[in-house]
Amino acid sequence: MSSKTAEFMTWHHDQRTDDGLLRHPTDSLAWKSLDNKFLSFASDPRSVRLGLASDGFNPFKIMSTSYSTWPVVLVPYNLPPWLYMK
């Protein structure tokens, strides 16, 4: 919806520094493995990569807690580091 956000969504492909250091999830082996496995997905830098995290999620009610509210975080990893963790 925003032209500025759309520009940042290809940052991982166009503007990151590739110096061998782990500075962004793009530098990880998991990202490169996914690129090798799904070539058509990896060929378009606008393909959105998401990270899903939760703390204490209990789908099978194994833990003995009386509440069912859990924090869930969805992170778009296409963005630069100063934006995707904001």
Backbone atoms as SQL, in Angstrom:
CREATE TABLE atoms (id INTEGER PRIMARY KEY, chain TEXT, resi INTEGER, resn TEXT, atom TEXT, x REAL, y REAL, z REAL);
INSERT INTO atoms VALUES
  (1, 'A', 1, 'MET', 'N', 0.816, -1.190, 0.000),
  (2, 'A', 1, 'MET', 'CA', 0.000, 0.000, 0.000),
  (3, 'A', 1, 'MET', 'C', 0.863, 1.259, 0.000),
  (4, 'A', 2, 'SER', 'N', 2.071, 1.165, 0.525),
  (5, 'A', 2, 'SER', 'CA', 2.954, 2.325, 0.587),
  (6, 'A', 2, 'SER', 'C', 4.123, 2.124, -0.371),
  (7, 'A', 3, 'SER', 'N', 4.421, 3.143, -1.152),
  (8, 'A', 3, 'SER', 'CA', 5.540, 3.031, -2.095),
  (9, 'A', 3, 'SER', 'C', 6.869, 2.904, -1.358),
  (10, 'A', 4, 'LYS', 'N', 6.990, 3.530, -0.194),
  (11, 'A', 4, 'LYS', 'CA', 8.213, 3.438, 0.601),
  (12, 'A', 4, 'LYS', 'C', 8.403, 2.012, 1.142),
  (13, 'A', 5, 'THR', 'N', 7.336, 1.417, 1.641),
  (14, 'A', 5, 'THR', 'CA', 7.406, 0.044, 2.147),
  (15, 'A', 5, 'THR', 'C', 7.691, -0.925, 1.009),
  (16, 'A', 6, 'ALA', 'N', 7.087, -0.709, -0.133),
  (17, 'A', 6, 'ALA', 'CA', 7.324, -1.581, -1.286),
  (18, 'A', 6, 'ALA', 'C', 8.794, -1.543, -1.693),
  (19, 'A', 7, 'GLU', 'N', 9.411, -0.386, -1.617),
  (20, 'A', 7, 'GLU', 'CA', 10.839, -0.256, -1.936),
  (21, 'A', 7, 'GLU', 'C', 11.694, -1.024, -0.931),
  (22, 'A', 8, 'PHE', 'N', 11.320, -0.961, 0.340),
  (23, 'A', 8, 'PHE', 'CA', 12.075, -1.665, 1.380),
  (24, 'A', 8, 'PHE', 'C', 11.905, -3.181, 1.305),
  (25, 'A', 9, 'MET', 'N', 10.821, -3.671, 0.716),
  (26, 'A', 9, 'MET', 'CA', 10.576, -5.118, 0.655),
  (27, 'A', 9, 'MET', 'C', 11.572, -5.847, -0.241),
  (28, 'A', 10, 'THR', 'N', 12.314, -5.125, -1.075),
  (29, 'A', 10, 'THR', 'CA', 13.348, -5.766, -1.892),
  (30, 'A', 10, 'THR', 'C', 14.750, -5.428, -1.392),
  (31, 'A', 11, 'TRP', 'N', 14.842, -4.834, -0.205),
  (32, 'A', 11, 'TRP', 'CA', 16.135, -4.445, 0.362),
  (33, 'A', 11, 'TRP', 'C', 17.073, -5.641, 0.491),
  (34, 'A', 12, 'HIS', 'N', 16.542, -6.789, 0.919),
  (35, 'A', 12, 'HIS', 'CA', 17.370, -7.986, 1.131),
  (36, 'A', 12, 'HIS', 'C', 18.044, -8.439, -0.159),
  (37, 'A', 13, 'HIS', 'N', 17.507, -8.065, -1.298),
  (38, 'A', 13, 'HIS', 'CA', 18.058, -8.476, -2.587),
  (39, 'A', 13, 'HIS', 'C', 18.911, -7.384, -3.224),
  (40, 'A', 14, 'ASP', 'N', 18.498, -6.124, -3.072),
  (41, 'A', 14, 'ASP', 'CA', 19.126, -5.018, -3.794),
  (42, 'A', 14, 'ASP', 'C', 20.227, -4.287, -3.031),
  (43, 'A', 15, 'GLN', 'N', 20.080, -4.132, -1.709),
  (44, 'A', 15, 'GLN', 'CA', 20.949, -3.200, -1.003),
  (45, 'A', 15, 'GLN', 'C', 21.755, -3.783, 0.142),
  (46, 'A', 16, 'ARG', 'N', 21.619, -5.035, 0.460),
  (47, 'A', 16, 'ARG', 'CA', 22.359, -5.558, 1.622),
  (48, 'A', 16, 'ARG', 'C', 23.828, -5.782, 1.282),
  (49, 'A', 17, 'THR', 'N', 24.656, -5.784, 2.289),
  (50, 'A', 17, 'THR', 'CA', 26.076, -6.033, 2.132),
  (51, 'A', 17, 'THR', 'C', 26.341, -7.531, 2.232),
  (52, 'A', 18, 'ASP', 'N', 26.964, -8.092, 1.233),
  (53, 'A', 18, 'ASP', 'CA', 27.276, -9.523, 1.237),
  (54, 'A', 18, 'ASP', 'C', 28.770, -9.690, 1.492),
  (55, 'A', 19, 'ASP', 'N', 29.157, -9.655, 2.776),
  (56, 'A', 19, 'ASP', 'CA', 30.572, -9.715, 3.139),
  (57, 'A', 19, 'ASP', 'C', 30.928, -10.985, 3.914),
  (58, 'A', 20, 'GLY', 'N', 30.013, -11.963, 3.929),
  (59, 'A', 20, 'GLY', 'CA', 30.293, -13.218, 4.614),
  (60, 'A', 20, 'GLY', 'C', 29.899, -13.229, 6.078),
  (61, 'A', 21, 'LEU', 'N', 29.501, -12.092, 6.636),
  (62, 'A', 21, 'LEU', 'CA', 29.064, -12.029, 8.026),
  (63, 'A', 21, 'LEU', 'C', 27.554, -12.205, 8.103),
  (64, 'A', 22, 'LEU', 'N', 27.085, -12.731, 9.221),
  (65, 'A', 22, 'LEU', 'CA', 25.655, -12.930, 9.430),
  (66, 'A', 22, 'LEU', 'C', 25.064, -11.633, 9.979),
  (67, 'A', 23, 'ARG', 'N', 24.519, -10.814, 9.076),
  (68, 'A', 23, 'ARG', 'CA', 23.946, -9.524, 9.457),
  (69, 'A', 23, 'ARG', 'C', 22.440, -9.479, 9.275),
  (70, 'A', 24, 'HIS', 'N', 21.904, -10.410, 8.510),
  (71, 'A', 24, 'HIS', 'CA', 20.491, -10.427, 8.146),
  (72, 'A', 24, 'HIS', 'C', 20.114, -11.888, 7.915),
  (73, 'A', 25, 'PRO', 'N', 18.855, -12.261, 8.090),
  (74, 'A', 25, 'PRO', 'CA', 18.479, -13.652, 7.825),
  (75, 'A', 25, 'PRO', 'C', 18.827, -14.121, 6.409),
  (76, 'A', 26, 'THR', 'N', 18.998, -13.196, 5.477),
  (77, 'A', 26, 'THR', 'CA', 19.403, -13.544, 4.114),
  (78, 'A', 26, 'THR', 'C', 20.745, -14.254, 4.086),
  (79, 'A', 27, 'ASP', 'N', 21.611, -13.961, 5.045),
  (80, 'A', 27, 'ASP', 'CA', 22.951, -14.537, 5.096),
  (81, 'A', 27, 'ASP', 'C', 22.972, -15.957, 5.673),
  (82, 'A', 28, 'SER', 'N', 21.849, -16.428, 6.188),
  (83, 'A', 28, 'SER', 'CA', 21.828, -17.721, 6.869),
  (84, 'A', 28, 'SER', 'C', 21.779, -18.888, 5.882),
  (85, 'A', 29, 'LEU', 'N', 22.188, -20.050, 6.359),
  (86, 'A', 29, 'LEU', 'CA', 22.137, -21.266, 5.548),
  (87, 'A', 29, 'LEU', 'C', 20.693, -21.685, 5.253),
  (88, 'A', 30, 'ALA', 'N', 19.788, -21.414, 6.191),
  (89, 'A', 30, 'ALA', 'CA', 18.385, -21.772, 5.978),
  (90, 'A', 30, 'ALA', 'C', 17.793, -20.987, 4.807),
  (91, 'A', 31, 'TRP', 'N', 18.110, -19.697, 4.713),
  (92, 'A', 31, 'TRP', 'CA', 17.614, -18.868, 3.618),
  (93, 'A', 31, 'TRP', 'C', 18.160, -19.378, 2.279),
  (94, 'A', 32, 'LYS', 'N', 19.456, -19.680, 2.249),
  (95, 'A', 32, 'LYS', 'CA', 20.082, -20.159, 1.020),
  (96, 'A', 32, 'LYS', 'C', 19.562, -21.539, 0.627),
  (97, 'A', 33, 'SER', 'N', 19.275, -22.380, 1.601),
  (98, 'A', 33, 'SER', 'CA', 18.714, -23.697, 1.331),
  (99, 'A', 33, 'SER', 'C', 17.310, -23.577, 0.728),
  (100, 'A', 34, 'LEU', 'N', 16.513, -22.666, 1.260),
  (101, 'A', 34, 'LEU', 'CA', 15.181, -22.443, 0.716),
  (102, 'A', 34, 'LEU', 'C', 15.273, -21.909, -0.713),
  (103, 'A', 35, 'ASP', 'N', 16.228, -21.023, -0.969),
  (104, 'A', 35, 'ASP', 'CA', 16.438, -20.496, -2.329),
  (105, 'A', 35, 'ASP', 'C', 16.789, -21.613, -3.311),
  (106, 'A', 36, 'ASN', 'N', 17.625, -22.564, -2.880),
  (107, 'A', 36, 'ASN', 'CA', 18.023, -23.671, -3.750),
  (108, 'A', 36, 'ASN', 'C', 16.892, -24.664, -3.987),
  (109, 'A', 37, 'LYS', 'N', 16.028, -24.820, -3.006),
  (110, 'A', 37, 'LYS', 'CA', 14.943, -25.789, -3.110),
  (111, 'A', 37, 'LYS', 'C', 13.764, -25.245, -3.921),
  (112, 'A', 38, 'PHE', 'N', 13.449, -23.964, -3.762),
  (113, 'A', 38, 'PHE', 'CA', 12.306, -23.348, -4.439),
  (114, 'A', 38, 'PHE', 'C', 12.805, -22.213, -5.333),
  (115, 'A', 39, 'LEU', 'N', 13.315, -22.574, -6.499),
  (116, 'A', 39, 'LEU', 'CA', 13.939, -21.603, -7.400),
  (117, 'A', 39, 'LEU', 'C', 12.967, -20.547, -7.905),
  (118, 'A', 40, 'SER', 'N', 11.734, -20.915, -8.194),
  (119, 'A', 40, 'SER', 'CA', 10.780, -19.925, -8.706),
  (120, 'A', 40, 'SER', 'C', 10.411, -18.903, -7.630),
  (121, 'A', 41, 'PHE', 'N', 10.321, -19.344, -6.376),
  (122, 'A', 41, 'PHE', 'CA', 10.044, -18.421, -5.269),
  (123, 'A', 41, 'PHE', 'C', 11.224, -17.484, -5.055),
  (124, 'A', 42, 'ALA', 'N', 12.426, -18.024, -5.118),
  (125, 'A', 42, 'ALA', 'CA', 13.634, -17.230, -4.861),
  (126, 'A', 42, 'ALA', 'C', 13.959, -16.273, -6.004),
  (127, 'A', 43, 'SER', 'N', 13.478, -16.559, -7.201),
  (128, 'A', 43, 'SER', 'CA', 13.831, -15.726, -8.354),
  (129, 'A', 43, 'SER', 'C', 13.185, -14.342, -8.297),
  (130, 'A', 44, 'ASP', 'N', 12.091, -14.191, -7.578),
  (131, 'A', 44, 'ASP', 'CA', 11.432, -12.891, -7.449),
  (132, 'A', 44, 'ASP', 'C', 11.764, -12.288, -6.084),
  (133, 'A', 45, 'PRO', 'N', 12.515, -11.178, -6.039),
  (134, 'A', 45, 'PRO', 'CA', 12.884, -10.595, -4.746),
  (135, 'A', 45, 'PRO', 'C', 11.690, -10.041, -3.975),
  (136, 'A', 46, 'ARG', 'N', 10.538, -9.916, -4.618),
  (137, 'A', 46, 'ARG', 'CA', 9.343, -9.416, -3.925),
  (138, 'A', 46, 'ARG', 'C', 8.590, -10.512, -3.190),
  (139, 'A', 47, 'SER', 'N', 9.005, -11.775, -3.325),
  (140, 'A', 47, 'SER', 'CA', 8.373, -12.867, -2.581),
  (141, 'A', 47, 'SER', 'C', 8.572, -12.616, -1.091),
  (142, 'A', 48, 'VAL', 'N', 7.490, -12.630, -0.351),
  (143, 'A', 48, 'VAL', 'CA', 7.532, -12.268, 1.065),
  (144, 'A', 48, 'VAL', 'C', 7.927, -13.477, 1.901),
  (145, 'A', 49, 'ARG', 'N', 8.937, -13.276, 2.750),
  (146, 'A', 49, 'ARG', 'CA', 9.396, -14.318, 3.677),
  (147, 'A', 49, 'ARG', 'C', 9.036, -13.875, 5.086),
  (148, 'A', 50, 'LEU', 'N', 8.339, -14.746, 5.780),
  (149, 'A', 50, 'LEU', 'CA', 7.836, -14.416, 7.101),
  (150, 'A', 50, 'LEU', 'C', 8.426, -15.341, 8.153),
  (151, 'A', 51, 'GLY', 'N', 8.648, -14.788, 9.327),
  (152, 'A', 51, 'GLY', 'CA', 9.062, -15.573, 10.471),
  (153, 'A', 51, 'GLY', 'C', 7.960, -15.540, 11.511),
  (154, 'A', 52, 'LEU', 'N', 7.600, -16.675, 12.047),
  (155, 'A', 52, 'LEU', 'CA', 6.530, -16.773, 13.036),
  (156, 'A', 52, 'LEU', 'C', 7.129, -17.257, 14.349),
  (157, 'A', 53, 'ALA', 'N', 6.862, -16.519, 15.410),
  (158, 'A', 53, 'ALA', 'CA', 7.381, -16.894, 16.725),
  (159, 'A', 53, 'ALA', 'C', 6.265, -16.810, 17.762),
  (160, 'A', 54, 'SER', 'N', 6.337, -17.679, 18.741),
  (161, 'A', 54, 'SER', 'CA', 5.354, -17.689, 19.811),
  (162, 'A', 54, 'SER', 'C', 6.042, -18.090, 21.108),
  (163, 'A', 55, 'ASP', 'N', 5.481, -17.652, 22.207),
  (164, 'A', 55, 'ASP', 'CA', 6.050, -17.996, 23.504),
  (165, 'A', 55, 'ASP', 'C', 4.990, -18.713, 24.324),
  (166, 'A', 56, 'GLY', 'N', 5.209, -19.972, 24.575),
  (167, 'A', 56, 'GLY', 'CA', 4.306, -20.733, 25.426),
  (168, 'A', 56, 'GLY', 'C', 3.076, -21.264, 24.730),
  (169, 'A', 57, 'PHE', 'N', 3.065, -21.300, 23.425),
  (170, 'A', 57, 'PHE', 'CA', 1.900, -21.796, 22.690),
  (171, 'A', 57, 'PHE', 'C', 1.638, -23.249, 23.065),
  (172, 'A', 58, 'ASN', 'N', 0.395, -23.561, 23.348),
  (173, 'A', 58, 'ASN', 'CA', 0.028, -24.869, 23.885),
  (174, 'A', 58, 'ASN', 'C', -1.149, -25.446, 23.093),
  (175, 'A', 59, 'PRO', 'N', -0.916, -25.936, 21.860),
  (176, 'A', 59, 'PRO', 'CA', -2.042, -26.375, 21.038),
  (177, 'A', 59, 'PRO', 'C', -2.751, -27.634, 21.535),
  (178, 'A', 60, 'PHE', 'N', -2.075, -28.484, 22.278),
  (179, 'A', 60, 'PHE', 'CA', -2.680, -29.745, 22.715),
  (180, 'A', 60, 'PHE', 'C', -3.032, -29.759, 24.200),
  (181, 'A', 61, 'LYS', 'N', -2.967, -28.591, 24.836),
  (182, 'A', 61, 'LYS', 'CA', -3.326, -28.425, 26.258),
  (183, 'A', 61, 'LYS', 'C', -2.561, -29.389, 27.165),
  (184, 'A', 62, 'ILE', 'N', -1.267, -29.561, 26.881),
  (185, 'A', 62, 'ILE', 'CA', -0.432, -30.446, 27.682),
  (186, 'A', 62, 'ILE', 'C', 0.015, -29.749, 28.974),
  (187, 'A', 63, 'MET', 'N', 0.246, -28.447, 28.899),
  (188, 'A', 63, 'MET', 'CA', 0.688, -27.704, 30.090),
  (189, 'A', 63, 'MET', 'C', -0.517, -27.409, 30.979),
  (190, 'A', 64, 'SER', 'N', -0.271, -27.305, 32.267),
  (191, 'A', 64, 'SER', 'CA', -1.371, -27.066, 33.203),
  (192, 'A', 64, 'SER', 'C', -1.524, -25.568, 33.475),
  (193, 'A', 65, 'THR', 'N', -2.036, -24.842, 32.490),
  (194, 'A', 65, 'THR', 'CA', -2.312, -23.415, 32.661),
  (195, 'A', 65, 'THR', 'C', -3.794, -23.177, 32.448),
  (196, 'A', 66, 'SER', 'N', -4.308, -22.179, 33.116),
  (197, 'A', 66, 'SER', 'CA', -5.746, -21.923, 33.054),
  (198, 'A', 66, 'SER', 'C', -6.124, -20.855, 32.027),
  (199, 'A', 67, 'TYR', 'N', -5.166, -20.307, 31.317),
  (200, 'A', 67, 'TYR', 'CA', -5.483, -19.276, 30.319),
  (201, 'A', 67, 'TYR', 'C', -5.011, -19.723, 28.939),
  (202, 'A', 68, 'SER', 'N', -5.568, -19.105, 27.917),
  (203, 'A', 68, 'SER', 'CA', -5.243, -19.525, 26.554),
  (204, 'A', 68, 'SER', 'C', -4.861, -18.341, 25.671),
  (205, 'A', 69, 'THR', 'N', -4.238, -17.337, 26.224),
  (206, 'A', 69, 'THR', 'CA', -3.768, -16.196, 25.449),
  (207, 'A', 69, 'THR', 'C', -2.258, -16.284, 25.345),
  (208, 'A', 70, 'TRP', 'N', -1.733, -16.287, 24.107),
  (209, 'A', 70, 'TRP', 'CA', -0.311, -16.450, 23.887),
  (210, 'A', 70, 'TRP', 'C', 0.184, -15.370, 22.939),
  (211, 'A', 71, 'PRO', 'N', 1.343, -14.796, 23.234),
  (212, 'A', 71, 'PRO', 'CA', 1.900, -13.801, 22.300),
  (213, 'A', 71, 'PRO', 'C', 2.406, -14.471, 21.027),
  (214, 'A', 72, 'VAL', 'N', 2.038, -13.909, 19.905),
  (215, 'A', 72, 'VAL', 'CA', 2.472, -14.406, 18.606),
  (216, 'A', 72, 'VAL', 'C', 3.054, -13.230, 17.832),
  (217, 'A', 73, 'VAL', 'N', 4.245, -13.419, 17.258),
  (218, 'A', 73, 'VAL', 'CA', 4.922, -12.361, 16.511),
  (219, 'A', 73, 'VAL', 'C', 5.149, -12.852, 15.086),
  (220, 'A', 74, 'LEU', 'N', 4.749, -12.045, 14.121),
  (221, 'A', 74, 'LEU', 'CA', 4.959, -12.345, 12.714),
  (222, 'A', 74, 'LEU', 'C', 5.903, -11.286, 12.153),
  (223, 'A', 75, 'VAL', 'N', 7.068, -11.718, 11.647),
  (224, 'A', 75, 'VAL', 'CA', 8.121, -10.795, 11.212),
  (225, 'A', 75, 'VAL', 'C', 8.341, -10.936, 9.709),
  (226, 'A', 76, 'PRO', 'N', 8.237, -9.826, 8.946),
  (227, 'A', 76, 'PRO', 'CA', 8.567, -9.878, 7.514),
  (228, 'A', 76, 'PRO', 'C', 10.069, -9.710, 7.318),
  (229, 'A', 77, 'TYR', 'N', 10.768, -10.788, 6.956),
  (230, 'A', 77, 'TYR', 'CA', 12.223, -10.754, 6.849),
  (231, 'A', 77, 'TYR', 'C', 12.745, -10.092, 5.581),
  (232, 'A', 78, 'ASN', 'N', 11.879, -9.685, 4.679),
  (233, 'A', 78, 'ASN', 'CA', 12.329, -8.974, 3.488),
  (234, 'A', 78, 'ASN', 'C', 12.845, -7.579, 3.829),
  (235, 'A', 79, 'LEU', 'N', 12.364, -7.006, 4.894),
  (236, 'A', 79, 'LEU', 'CA', 12.711, -5.637, 5.257),
  (237, 'A', 79, 'LEU', 'C', 14.131, -5.541, 5.801),
  (238, 'A', 80, 'PRO', 'N', 14.712, -4.329, 5.796),
  (239, 'A', 80, 'PRO', 'CA', 16.027, -4.144, 6.417),
  (240, 'A', 80, 'PRO', 'C', 15.950, -4.374, 7.928),
  (241, 'A', 81, 'PRO', 'N', 17.075, -4.701, 8.575),
  (242, 'A', 81, 'PRO', 'CA', 17.053, -5.026, 10.011),
  (243, 'A', 81, 'PRO', 'C', 16.498, -3.917, 10.887),
  (244, 'A', 82, 'TRP', 'N', 16.695, -2.669, 10.532),
  (245, 'A', 82, 'TRP', 'CA', 16.208, -1.585, 11.361),
  (246, 'A', 82, 'TRP', 'C', 14.675, -1.425, 11.252),
  (247, 'A', 83, 'LEU', 'N', 14.040, -2.141, 10.332),
  (248, 'A', 83, 'LEU', 'CA', 12.589, -2.076, 10.217),
  (249, 'A', 83, 'LEU', 'C', 11.889, -3.377, 10.594),
  (250, 'A', 84, 'TYR', 'N', 12.470, -4.533, 10.290),
  (251, 'A', 84, 'TYR', 'CA', 11.728, -5.764, 10.526),
  (252, 'A', 84, 'TYR', 'C', 11.609, -6.112, 12.005),
  (253, 'A', 85, 'MET', 'N', 12.443, -5.544, 12.862),
  (254, 'A', 85, 'MET', 'CA', 12.328, -5.794, 14.301),
  (255, 'A', 85, 'MET', 'C', 11.731, -4.619, 15.057),
  (256, 'A', 86, 'LYS', 'N', 11.175, -3.694, 14.340),
  (257, 'A', 86, 'LYS', 'CA', 10.585, -2.507, 14.963),
  (258, 'A', 86, 'LYS', 'C', 9.232, -2.826, 15.538);
